[in-house]
Amino acid sequence: MDINNLISIIKKKILNNIVCEKLEVEDKSFLHKNHPGNDINKFHIKLLIQSKELKKMSKIESNKKIYKILNDELNNSIHSLQILID
């Protein structure tokens, strides 16, 4: 999968399932390109989410919700996911 398609899918899925005031999705794969076991077909993604809905939850609950929403992408296209909730 192409990174731009992946970012588009991530944004659409999150915005359809979580009330967000702001959402940024960043590709951080370049930081890991020389690491052992790096797979060029899997990406390192950073999410910056501003959401009152998620802020009301514990960190574990909010992360579980995001992981559930992005389950297919995590299994197929995402190697690591960094989540920052504000």
N, C-alpha and C positions, 0 to 999 in steps of 0.2 A: 504494500500500500504506500502511496505517496504521502509525504508529511502534510501537505496542504489539505488533502482529502481527510486525513486523520484528524487534523485540527478542526476542520469543519464539522465532522461527525461528533467529536467531543463537545464542541460548543452547542450544537443542536440538541444533543441528548441532555446535557446539563441544564440548559435553559428551558427545555420542555419538562423537566422534573424537579427543578429547584428554583425558587424565587431568588433571583440575583440582582443586586444593584449594579454589580460590575463583575465581569469575567474576563480574565486574560489567560491564554493558553500559549506556553512557550516551548519550543523545541530546544532541549538542552543536550541532545545527542552528541554534539561536537565535543563536549567536555569529556566524553567517555570513549572516543573513537579508538584510542590505543590501549584500552583496558583488555585484559585477557577475557575471552569468552564473549566479547562484544559481537552482536549480530547486526549487520547493516539493515536487516529487515525489521528490526524492533527498535523503538524509539524511547528516549528518556524525555518525559513530559513534566513540565512544571505548571501547576494550576494556581492562579491567584484569584480567589473568589471572595467578593464582598457580598455577604448574604445575612440578613437578620434571621432568616429561617435557620440557617446552619449554626449561627452564633448561639441560638437558644438550646442547641444540642450539646452533648459532651463531645469531645474531640473524637472519641471512638465511634460514637453513633454517627456523626457527620461523615467520617471517613468511610464507615461501612456503607452508608447511603451512596456515596460517590463511587465506591468500588462496585456496588451492585449495578448502578447505572452504566458503568463502563466495563462490565464483565467481559463482553465479547472482545472488546479492544485490548483489554489486559491479557486475555488468553492468546491473542493473535498478533497484535501490533505494538503493544507497549511493554517495554522491558522494566522501566521503573517510573513511578508516579510520585512526584513531590506535590503535596497539597498544603497551601497556605490559605487560611480562612481569616477574614477580617470582618 
